[in-house]
Amino acid sequence: MSGKGRTDQRRDRRYPFSRPVRAEDVPLYGLTKAHSGLIQGTAKDISSGGLSLLSSRALKPSNVVRCQIRFSDLPVRLPVLALVRWSQKDPGSRKYRVGLQFLL
């Protein structure tokens, strides 16, 4: 989805948030591959409804991903299920911006 002409559909206020995120596709029985590999990225902002991720590869909209979000210097990661809402190439880089909506 192109950023041009896209209306802002955010329901919740976003806050700057730059933390490492790991994600992997959740296979849907009989519909997707069993595993497409680990996705490493960095969250750019967060809200109570989701986050924006800068990733090394594009994610398919409508896929469900299992994320692990790292907070501060804590030795634990917060597990979260999220729905990929959109994915687009980040201008001027080899990365992709991905919009994730929290499911739980």
The first five atom37 places (N, CA, C, CB, O) and aatype in JSON, in Angstrom:
{
  "aatype": [12, 15, 7, 11, 7, 1, 16, 3, 5, 1, 1, 3, 1, 1, 18, 14, 13, 15, 1, 14, 19, 1, 0, 6, 3, 19, 14, 10, 18, 7, 10, 16, 11, 0, 8, 15, 7, 10, 9, 5, 7, 16, 0, 11, 3, 9, 15, 15, 7, 7, 10, 15, 10, 10, 15, 15, 1, 0, 10, 11, 14, 15, 2, 19, 19, 1, 4, 5, 9, 1, 13, 15, 3, 10, 14, 19, 1, 10, 14, 19, 10, 0, 10, 19, 1, 17, 15, 5, 11, 3, 14, 7, 15, 1, 11, 18, 1, 19, 7, 10, 5, 13, 10, 10],
  "atom_mask": [
    [1, 1, 1, 1, 1],
    [1, 1, 1, 1, 1],
    [1, 1, 1, 0, 1],
    [1, 1, 1, 1, 1],
    [1, 1, 1, 0, 1],
    [1, 1, 1, 1, 1],
    [1, 1, 1, 1, 1],
    [1, 1, 1, 1, 1],
    [1, 1, 1, 1, 1],
    [1, 1, 1, 1, 1],
    [1, 1, 1, 1, 1],
    [1, 1, 1, 1, 1],
    [1, 1, 1, 1, 1],
    [1, 1, 1, 1, 1],
    [1, 1, 1, 1, 1],
    [1, 1, 1, 1, 1],
    [1, 1, 1, 1, 1],
    [1, 1, 1, 1, 1],
    [1, 1, 1, 1, 1],
    [1, 1, 1, 1, 1],
    [1, 1, 1, 1, 1],
    [1, 1, 1, 1, 1],
    [1, 1, 1, 1, 1],
    [1, 1, 1, 1, 1],
    [1, 1, 1, 1, 1],
    [1, 1, 1, 1, 1],
    [1, 1, 1, 1, 1],
    [1, 1, 1, 1, 1],
    [1, 1, 1, 1, 1],
    [1, 1, 1, 0, 1],
    [1, 1, 1, 1, 1],
    [1, 1, 1, 1, 1],
    [1, 1, 1, 1, 1],
    [1, 1, 1, 1, 1],
    [1, 1, 1, 1, 1],
    [1, 1, 1, 1, 1],
    [1, 1, 1, 0, 1],
    [1, 1, 1, 1, 1],
    [1, 1, 1, 1, 1],
    [1, 1, 1, 1, 1],
    [1, 1, 1, 0, 1],
    [1, 1, 1, 1, 1],
    [1, 1, 1, 1, 1],
    [1, 1, 1, 1, 1],
    [1, 1, 1, 1, 1],
    [1, 1, 1, 1, 1],
    [1, 1, 1, 1, 1],
    [1, 1, 1, 1, 1],
    [1, 1, 1, 0, 1],
    [1, 1, 1, 0, 1],
    [1, 1, 1, 1, 1],
    [1, 1, 1, 1, 1],
    [1, 1, 1, 1, 1],
    [1, 1, 1, 1, 1],
    [1, 1, 1, 1, 1],
    [1, 1, 1, 1, 1],
    [1, 1, 1, 1, 1],
    [1, 1, 1, 1, 1],
    [1, 1, 1, 1, 1],
    [1, 1, 1, 1, 1],
    [1, 1, 1, 1, 1],
    [1, 1, 1, 1, 1],
    [1, 1, 1, 1, 1],
    [1, 1, 1, 1, 1],
    [1, 1, 1, 1, 1],
    [1, 1, 1, 1, 1],
    [1, 1, 1, 1, 1],
    [1, 1, 1, 1, 1],
    [1, 1, 1, 1, 1],
    [1, 1, 1, 1, 1],
    [1, 1, 1, 1, 1],
    [1, 1, 1, 1, 1],
    [1, 1, 1, 1, 1],
    [1, 1, 1, 1, 1],
    [1, 1, 1, 1, 1],
    [1, 1, 1, 1, 1],
    [1, 1, 1, 1, 1],
    [1, 1, 1, 1, 1],
    [1, 1, 1, 1, 1],
    [1, 1, 1, 1, 1],
    [1, 1, 1, 1, 1],
    [1, 1, 1, 1, 1],
    [1, 1, 1, 1, 1],
    [1, 1, 1, 1, 1],
    [1, 1, 1, 1, 1],
    [1, 1, 1, 1, 1],
    [1, 1, 1, 1, 1],
    [1, 1, 1, 1, 1],
    [1, 1, 1, 1, 1],
    [1, 1, 1, 1, 1],
    [1, 1, 1, 1, 1],
    [1, 1, 1, 0, 1],
    [1, 1, 1, 1, 1],
    [1, 1, 1, 1, 1],
    [1, 1, 1, 1, 1],
    [1, 1, 1, 1, 1],
    [1, 1, 1, 1, 1],
    [1, 1, 1, 1, 1],
    [1, 1, 1, 0, 1],
    [1, 1, 1, 1, 1],
    [1, 1, 1, 1, 1],
    [1, 1, 1, 1, 1],
    [1, 1, 1, 1, 1],
    [1, 1, 1, 1, 1]
  ],
  "atom_positions": [
    [[0.85, -1.17, 0.0], [0.0, 0.0, 0.0], [0.89, 1.23, 0.0], [-0.96, 0.0, 1.22], [1.82, 1.32, 0.8]],
    [[0.62, 2.15, -0.86], [1.4, 3.36, -0.97], [0.99, 4.35, 0.11], [1.24, 3.98, -2.35], [-0.17, 4.4, 0.51]],
    [[1.96, 5.13, 0.58], [1.68, 6.14, 1.57], [0.88, 7.3, 0.99], [0.0, 0.0, 0.0], [0.21, 8.03, 1.72]],
    [[0.95, 7.48, -0.34], [0.21, 8.57, -0.99], [-1.27, 8.25, -1.0], [0.72, 8.8, -2.43], [-1.68, 7.15, -1.39]],
    [[-2.07, 9.19, -0.59], [-3.51, 9.01, -0.62], [-4.05, 8.14, 0.5], [0.0, 0.0, 0.0], [-5.26, 7.94, 0.59]],
    [[-3.17, 7.64, 1.34], [-3.62, 6.78, 2.44], [-4.11, 7.65, 3.59], [-2.47, 5.84, 2.91], [-3.4, 8.55, 4.04]],
    [[-5.31, 7.4, 4.05], [-5.84, 8.17, 5.17], [-5.38, 7.53, 6.47], [-7.38, 8.25, 5.11], [-5.2, 6.32, 6.54]],
    [[-5.2, 8.35, 7.48], [-4.77, 7.86, 8.78], [-5.96, 7.21, 9.47], [-4.17, 9.0, 9.65], [-6.93, 7.89, 9.81]],
    [[-5.88, 5.9, 9.69], [-6.99, 5.16, 10.27], [-6.71, 4.75, 11.71], [-7.3, 3.93, 9.43], [-7.35, 3.83, 12.23]],
    [[-5.78, 5.42, 12.35], [-5.43, 5.07, 13.72], [-6.55, 5.42, 14.68], [-4.14, 5.77, 14.14], [-7.14, 6.5, 14.61]],
    [[-6.84, 4.5, 15.58], [-7.86, 4.73, 16.6], [-7.23, 5.18, 17.92], [-8.69, 3.47, 16.83], [-7.86, 5.88, 18.71]],
    [[-5.99, 4.77, 18.13], [-5.31, 5.03, 19.4], [-4.11, 5.94, 19.18], [-4.87, 3.72, 20.06], [-3.48, 5.93, 18.12]],
    [[-3.8, 6.72, 20.19], [-2.65, 7.61, 20.14], [-1.36, 6.8, 20.07], [-2.64, 8.56, 21.35], [-1.2, 5.82, 20.81]],
    [[-0.45, 7.19, 19.2], [0.84, 6.52, 19.04], [1.9, 7.22, 19.87], [1.25, 6.49, 17.55], [1.87, 8.43, 20.07]],
    [[2.84, 6.4, 20.35], [3.95, 6.92, 21.14], [5.26, 6.43, 20.53], [3.84, 6.48, 22.63], [5.35, 5.28, 20.12]],
    [[6.28, 7.29, 20.47], [7.58, 6.84, 19.96], [8.07, 5.65, 20.78], [8.62, 8.0, 19.99], [7.97, 5.65, 22.01]],
    [[8.6, 4.66, 20.09], [9.02, 3.43, 20.77], [10.02, 2.73, 19.85], [7.79, 2.5, 21.11], [9.64, 2.27, 18.78]],
    [[11.25, 2.65, 20.26], [12.28, 2.04, 19.43], [12.9, 0.87, 20.18], [13.37, 3.07, 19.02], [13.85, 1.05, 20.95]],
    [[12.35, -0.32, 19.96], [12.81, -1.52, 20.66], [12.87, -2.68, 19.67], [11.88, -1.87, 21.87], [12.12, -2.7, 18.69]],
    [[13.76, -3.66, 19.93], [13.83, -4.83, 19.06], [12.56, -5.68, 19.14], [15.05, -5.68, 19.42], [11.97, -5.85, 20.21]],
    [[12.16, -6.21, 17.98], [10.99, -7.09, 17.9], [11.37, -8.3, 17.05], [9.74, -6.34, 17.3], [11.98, -8.16, 15.99]],
    [[10.99, -9.48, 17.52], [11.11, -10.71, 16.73], [9.69, -11.12, 16.37], [11.87, -11.85, 17.51], [8.77, -10.99, 17.17]],
    [[9.52, -11.62, 15.16], [8.19, -12.08, 14.74], [8.33, -13.3, 13.84], [7.43, -10.94, 14.0], [9.35, -13.51, 13.2]],
    [[7.26, -14.1, 13.83], [7.2, -15.23, 12.9], [5.74, -15.47, 12.55], [7.85, -16.51, 13.51], [4.84, -15.27, 13.36]],
    [[5.53, -15.91, 11.3], [4.17, -16.2, 10.85], [3.56, -17.32, 11.68], [4.16, -16.59, 9.37], [4.24, -18.28, 12.06]],
    [[2.28, -17.18, 11.97], [1.52, -18.24, 12.63], [0.82, -19.0, 11.52], [0.49, -17.67, 13.71], [-0.05, -18.45, 10.85]],
    [[1.17, -20.27, 11.3], [0.54, -21.02, 10.21], [-0.94, -21.27, 10.49], [1.26, -22.35, 9.99], [-1.32, -21.66, 11.59]],
    [[-1.75, -21.05, 9.48], [-3.17, -21.35, 9.58], [-3.36, -22.71, 8.94], [-4.06, -20.25, 8.89], [-2.98, -22.91, 7.78]],
    [[-3.94, -23.63, 9.65], [-4.05, -25.02, 9.22], [-4.52, -25.15, 7.78], [-4.99, -25.76, 10.14], [-5.63, -24.75, 7.43]],
    [[-3.66, -25.73, 6.95], [-4.0, -26.0, 5.57], [-3.97, -24.81, 4.63], [0.0, 0.0, 0.0], [-4.22, -24.96, 3.44]],
    [[-3.68, -23.61, 5.16], [-3.74, -22.43, 4.31], [-2.39, -21.78, 4.04], [-4.64, -21.43, 4.92], [-2.21, -21.14, 3.0]],
    [[-1.44, -21.93, 4.96], [-0.14, -21.29, 4.78], [0.98, -22.28, 5.05], [0.0, -20.08, 5.71], [0.75, -23.37, 5.58]],
    [[2.17, -21.88, 4.66], [3.34, -22.71, 4.92], [3.52, -22.89, 6.42], [4.61, -22.1, 4.29], [3.07, -22.06, 7.22]],
    [[4.17, -23.97, 6.79], [4.37, -24.26, 8.21], [5.21, -23.2, 8.89], [5.02, -25.63, 8.38], [4.95, -22.85, 10.04]],
    [[6.23, -22.67, 8.2], [7.11, -21.69, 8.84], [7.85, -20.92, 7.76], [8.1, -22.38, 9.81], [8.44, -21.54, 6.87]],
    [[7.83, -19.62, 7.81], [8.52, -18.83, 6.79], [9.75, -18.13, 7.35], [7.58, -17.81, 6.2], [10.32, -17.27, 6.68]],
    [[10.16, -18.48, 8.54], [11.38, -17.92, 9.1], [11.14, -16.79, 10.08], [0.0, 0.0, 0.0], [10.06, -16.2, 10.14]],
    [[12.17, -16.51, 10.84], [12.13, -15.47, 11.86], [12.3, -14.1, 11.21], [13.21, -15.7, 12.92], [13.13, -13.93, 10.31]],
    [[11.53, -13.15, 11.66], [11.59, -11.78, 11.17], [12.18, -10.93, 12.29], [10.17, -11.25, 10.73], [11.65, -10.91, 13.4]],
    [[13.26, -10.25, 12.0], [13.88, -9.34, 12.97], [13.53, -7.92, 12.56], [15.43, -9.55, 13.05], [13.58, -7.58, 11.38]],
    [[13.18, -7.11, 13.53], [12.85, -5.73, 13.21], [12.96, -4.83, 14.42], [0.0, 0.0, 0.0], [13.35, -5.25, 15.51]],
    [[12.6, -3.58, 14.2], [12.61, -2.58, 15.27], [11.27, -1.86, 15.27], [13.78, -1.57, 15.09], [10.83, -1.35, 14.25]],
    [[10.63, -1.84, 16.42], [9.39, -1.07, 16.56], [9.73, 0.41, 16.43], [8.67, -1.38, 17.93], [10.76, 0.85, 16.93]],
    [[8.87, 1.18, 15.76], [9.09, 2.61, 15.61], [8.12, 3.43, 16.44], [8.96, 3.01, 14.16], [8.47, 4.51, 16.93]],
    [[6.91, 2.93, 16.61], [5.95, 3.55, 17.52], [4.97, 2.48, 17.98], [5.2, 4.74, 16.83], [4.87, 1.41, 17.38]],
    [[4.24, 2.8, 19.06], [3.35, 1.81, 19.66], [2.11, 2.51, 20.21], [4.07, 1.02, 20.78], [2.15, 3.69, 20.57]],
    [[1.01, 1.78, 20.26], [-0.23, 2.26, 20.89], [-0.87, 1.07, 21.59], [-1.21, 2.91, 19.84], [-0.33, -0.03, 21.56]],
    [[-2.01, 1.29, 22.2], [-2.7, 0.17, 22.84], [-3.28, -0.79, 21.8], [-3.81, 0.68, 23.76], [-3.65, -1.91, 22.14]],
    [[-3.35, -0.36, 20.53], [-3.92, -1.2, 19.48], [-2.93, -1.87, 18.56], [0.0, 0.0, 0.0], [-3.31, -2.79, 17.82]],
    [[-1.66, -1.44, 18.58], [-0.69, -2.05, 17.68], [0.62, -1.3, 17.67], [0.0, 0.0, 0.0], [0.89, -0.45, 18.52]],
    [[1.44, -1.64, 16.66], [2.73, -0.97, 16.53], [3.15, -0.9, 15.07], [3.79, -1.68, 17.35], [2.63, -1.62, 14.22]],
    [[4.1, -0.02, 14.81], [4.71, 0.1, 13.5], [6.08, -0.53, 13.59], [4.79, 1.6, 13.03], [6.86, -0.22, 14.49]],
    [[6.38, -1.43, 12.65], [7.62, -2.2, 12.67], [8.45, -1.87, 11.44], [7.34, -3.71, 12.74], [7.91, -1.8, 10.33]],
    [[9.75, -1.67, 11.62], [10.69, -1.54, 10.51], [11.38, -2.88, 10.4], [11.72, -0.35, 10.73], [12.1, -3.29, 11.31]],
    [[11.17, -3.58, 9.27], [11.59, -4.96, 9.11], [12.51, -5.13, 7.9], [10.38, -5.87, 8.97], [12.5, -4.31, 6.98]],
    [[13.29, -6.2, 7.91], [14.18, -6.49, 6.79], [13.43, -7.07, 5.6], [15.27, -7.44, 7.23], [13.99, -7.16, 4.5]],
    [[12.19, -7.48, 5.79], [11.4, -8.0, 4.67], [9.92, -7.64, 4.83], [11.56, -9.53, 4.57], [9.45, -7.33, 5.92]],
    [[9.23, -7.69, 3.71], [7.8, -7.37, 3.71], [7.02, -8.5, 4.35], [7.29, -7.1, 2.27], [7.42, -9.66, 4.29]],
    [[5.9, -8.17, 4.96], [4.99, -9.17, 5.51], [3.68, -9.07, 4.75], [4.77, -8.96, 7.06], [3.3, -7.99, 4.3]],
    [[3.01, -10.19, 4.6], [1.77, -10.23, 3.82], [0.59, -9.73, 4.66], [1.5, -11.66, 3.31], [0.32, -10.27, 5.73]],
    [[-0.11, -8.69, 4.18], [-1.29, -8.22, 4.9], [-2.29, -9.35, 5.12], [-1.97, -7.07, 4.13], [-2.47, -10.21, 4.26]],
    [[-2.91, -9.34, 6.26], [-3.89, -10.31, 6.76], [-3.25, -11.54, 7.39], [-4.81, -10.74, 5.64], [-3.96, -12.39, 7.94]],
    [[-1.91, -11.67, 7.32], [-1.25, -12.76, 8.04], [-1.24, -12.47, 9.53], [0.2, -12.97, 7.52], [-1.2, -11.32, 9.95]],
    [[-1.27, -13.53, 10.32], [-1.13, -13.41, 11.77], [0.31, -13.74, 12.12], [-2.14, -14.35, 12.54], [0.86, -14.73, 11.63]],
    [[0.92, -12.92, 12.97], [2.3, -13.15, 13.39], [2.38, -13.22, 14.91], [3.23, -12.05, 12.85], [1.62, -12.56, 15.62]],
    [[3.31, -14.03, 15.38], [3.62, -14.12, 16.81], [4.84, -13.25, 17.04], [3.87, -15.63, 17.27], [5.9, -13.5, 16.47]],
    [[4.7, -12.23, 17.88], [5.79, -11.29, 18.14], [6.33, -11.46, 19.55], [5.32, -9.85, 17.92], [5.63, -11.91, 20.46]],
    [[7.58, -11.1, 19.69], [8.21, -10.99, 21.0], [8.82, -9.6, 21.07], [9.3, -12.13, 21.24], [9.74, -9.27, 20.31]],
    [[8.31, -8.78, 21.99], [8.74, -7.39, 22.1], [9.64, -7.25, 23.32], [7.53, -6.43, 22.2], [9.3, -7.7, 24.41]],
    [[10.78, -6.63, 23.11], [11.73, -6.42, 24.2], [11.5, -5.04, 24.8], [13.21, -6.56, 23.7], [11.39, -4.05, 24.07]],
    [[11.42, -4.96, 26.11], [11.23, -3.69, 26.81], [12.46, -3.36, 27.64], [9.99, -3.74, 27.71], [12.94, -4.2, 28.4]],
    [[12.98, -2.16, 27.49], [14.13, -1.66, 28.24], [15.24, -2.69, 28.29], [13.71, -1.28, 29.66], [15.55, -3.34, 27.29]],
    [[15.82, -2.83, 29.46], [16.92, -3.78, 29.63], [16.48, -5.03, 30.36], [18.07, -3.13, 30.37], [17.3, -5.75, 30.92]],
    [[15.19, -5.3, 30.35], [14.68, -6.5, 31.01], [15.09, -7.74, 30.23], [13.15, -6.43, 31.16], [15.16, -7.69, 29.0]],
    [[15.36, -8.84, 30.91], [15.8, -10.06, 30.22], [14.65, -10.88, 29.63], [16.57, -10.92, 31.18], [14.87, -12.0, 29.18]],
    [[13.44, -10.34, 29.62], [12.29, -11.07, 29.08], [11.71, -10.32, 27.89], [11.21, -11.27, 30.18], [11.9, -9.12, 27.73]],
    [[10.99, -11.07, 27.06], [10.28, -10.49, 25.91], [8.79, -10.72, 26.11], [10.77, -11.11, 24.56], [8.38, -11.77, 26.6]],
    [[7.99, -9.73, 25.74], [6.54, -9.83, 25.86], [5.98, -10.51, 24.61], [5.9, -8.42, 26.07], [6.15, -10.0, 23.51]],
    [[5.29, -11.68, 24.76], [4.71, -12.34, 23.6], [3.37, -11.71, 23.22], [4.53, -13.85, 23.88], [2.53, -11.43, 24.08]],
    [[3.17, -11.49, 21.91], [1.96, -10.85, 21.42], [1.57, -11.47, 20.08], [2.16, -9.31, 21.29], [2.43, -11.75, 19.24]],
    [[0.27, -11.69, 19.87], [-0.23, -12.07, 18.54], [-0.69, -10.8, 17.85], [-1.39, -13.13, 18.64], [-1.34, -9.95, 18.46]],
    [[-0.37, -10.67, 16.56], [-0.74, -9.47, 15.83], [-1.16, -9.81, 14.4], [0.42, -8.46, 15.82], [-0.72, -10.8, 13.83]],
    [[-2.01, -8.95, 13.86], [-2.48, -9.07, 12.48], [-1.73, -8.05, 11.64], [-4.03, -8.86, 12.39], [-1.66, -6.88, 12.0]],
    [[-1.17, -8.49, 10.51], [-0.5, -7.56, 9.59], [-1.58, -6.78, 8.85], [0.45, -8.33, 8.59], [-2.36, -7.36, 8.09]],
    [[-1.62, -5.47, 9.07], [-2.62, -4.62, 8.42], [-2.12, -4.08, 7.09], [-3.0, -3.45, 9.34], [-2.89, -3.98, 6.13]],
    [[-0.84, -3.72, 7.02], [-0.24, -3.21, 5.79], [1.27, -3.4, 5.84], [-0.6, -1.71, 5.59], [1.85, -3.57, 6.91]],
    [[1.88, -3.36, 4.67], [3.33, -3.52, 4.55], [3.77, -2.74, 3.31], [3.75, -5.03, 4.46], [3.19, -2.92, 2.24]],
    [[4.78, -1.89, 3.46], [5.25, -1.1, 2.32], [6.74, -0.85, 2.42], [4.49, 0.23, 2.24], [7.31, -0.83, 3.51]],
    [[7.38, -0.66, 1.27], [8.81, -0.38, 1.22], [9.07, 0.96, 1.88], [9.33, -0.38, -0.24], [8.35, 1.93, 1.65]],
    [[10.12, 1.01, 2.72], [10.51, 2.26, 3.37], [11.35, 3.06, 2.38], [11.3, 1.98, 4.71], [12.39, 2.57, 1.94]],
    [[10.93, 4.27, 2.02], [11.68, 5.06, 1.03], [13.13, 5.28, 1.46], [10.99, 6.4, 0.8], [13.4, 5.63, 2.61]],
    [[14.03, 5.09, 0.53], [15.44, 5.37, 0.8], [16.18, 4.3, 1.57], [0.0, 0.0, 0.0], [17.31, 4.53, 2.0]],
    [[15.57, 3.14, 1.77], [16.27, 2.06, 2.48], [15.87, 0.72, 1.9], [15.95, 2.1, 4.0], [15.03, 0.64, 1.0]],
    [[16.48, -0.33, 2.4], [16.15, -1.69, 1.96], [15.17, -2.36, 2.91], [17.41, -2.54, 1.83], [14.99, -3.57, 2.88]],
    [[14.56, -1.57, 3.75], [13.66, -2.12, 4.77], [12.2, -1.87, 4.4], [13.97, -1.5, 6.14], [11.88, -1.17, 3.44]],
    [[11.33, -2.47, 5.21], [9.88, -2.34, 5.01], [9.22, -1.85, 6.29], [9.27, -3.7, 4.57], [9.61, -2.24, 7.39]],
    [[8.23, -0.99, 6.13], [7.4, -0.55, 7.25], [6.19, -1.46, 7.28], [6.98, 0.97, 7.13], [5.57, -1.71, 6.24]],
    [[5.86, -1.96, 8.47], [4.76, -2.9, 8.62], [3.85, -2.41, 9.75], [5.28, -4.34, 8.91], [4.33, -2.08, 10.83]],
    [[2.55, -2.36, 9.49], [1.58, -2.0, 10.52], [1.0, -3.26, 11.13], [0.0, 0.0, 0.0], [0.41, -4.08, 10.43]],
    [[1.15, -3.41, 12.43], [0.65, -4.59, 13.15], [-0.45, -4.18, 14.12], [1.79, -5.3, 13.9], [-0.3, -3.21, 14.86]],
    [[-1.56, -4.93, 14.11], [-2.66, -4.7, 15.04], [-2.66, -5.83, 16.06], [-4.04, -4.63, 14.3], [-2.7, -7.0, 15.7]],
    [[-2.59, -5.47, 17.36], [-2.6, -6.49, 18.41], [-3.93, -7.23, 18.42], [-2.33, -5.85, 19.79], [-4.99, -6.62, 18.28]],
    [[-3.87, -8.55, 18.58], [-5.08, -9.37, 18.63], [-5.47, -9.74, 20.04], [-4.89, -10.63, 17.81], [-6.64, -10.0, 20.3]],
    [[-4.55, -9.77, 20.95], [-4.83, -10.12, 22.35], [-4.39, -9.02, 23.27], [-4.16, -11.43, 22.74], [-4.54, -9.13, 24.48]]
  ]
}
